[in-house]
Amino acid sequence: MKSKNSNYSVVAVIAIIIVALGAIGYVRHDSRDSDLALTYRKPAGDTLAVAIEMSPLTYNLRNDTAEGFDYSLLRDMAARHGRPVTFYPVANLEEAFERLNSGTYDILVASMPGTETLKRYFPVTDAVYLDRQVLVQRRDTDAISSHVGLIGDTITVPAGSPVLSRLQNMNKELGDTVFIVSSPYSPEQLVIMTAIGEAGRTVVNEAVARRLAADYDNLDISMPLSLTQFQCWAVAPGDTVLRDSLNSWLDDFRTTPEYQRLAEEYLR
């Protein structure tokens, strides 16, 4: 049995490791996507309950059809191994982590680096893909091309984002101040707000930035702010069997033409 102190420590670390706090969203259910669900009901039998982050890279709807790299990858891998999956689109990752910790969800799929802090509390998969954080700014402003150029400037990031710790470390490296503003908006919303002039500079994962910049040609996303990071999925505490199965599925699926097609479409 977990002690109260143990439960409190898990809740505290959830606040640290959440990748983004999205706005509460609305997702329509399409009868063609029978593996999607709007409200949580524990799946029967060996069906996996998967919380999946709503984002341009991970999961979204286009013309009422579900798509996204992580969504398509896990859907296709599970189908190859005969394992039913029900996806639960989520916007608030803090709540999703809490439900993963309680065993309500079996897997949490999101854009999240496999940090040591995360690994202490949840089993995580091997790298699903590689990504890094980039500065997002408008081309019609004084575009910055080096970290030094950020001194005295302001960057707006989602509240709870790991981008915050990266920027704090960058301040130490620079020996000066880059002002950081925490926002209730999601990374995707901040990128769009930057594009239309309602926000200044922001920082997001490069794969997300590329997909959004395709719709806003006034954005500059050329400046990296982090090294390449392993992006992973997390499973419920103690379920190393499921973690190992996912790793095996990933190793197998990476050799297929289907994986190459997904990687070409979403990651390059």
Buried (B, 14 or more C-beta within 10 A) or exposed (E): EEEEEEEEBBEEBBEBBBBBBBBEEEBEBEEEBEBBBEEBEEBEEEBBBBBBBBBBBBBBBEEEEBBBBBBBBBBBBBEEEEBEBBBBBBBBBBBBBBBBBEEBBBBBBBBBBBBEBBEEBBBBBBBBBEBBBBBBBBEEEEBBEEBEBBBEBEBBBBBBBBBBEBBEEBBEEEEEEBBBEEBEBBBBBBBBBBBEEEBBBBBBBBBBBBBBBEEBEBBBBBBBBBEEBBBBBBBBBEBEEBBBBBBEBBEEBEEEEBBEEBBEEBBE
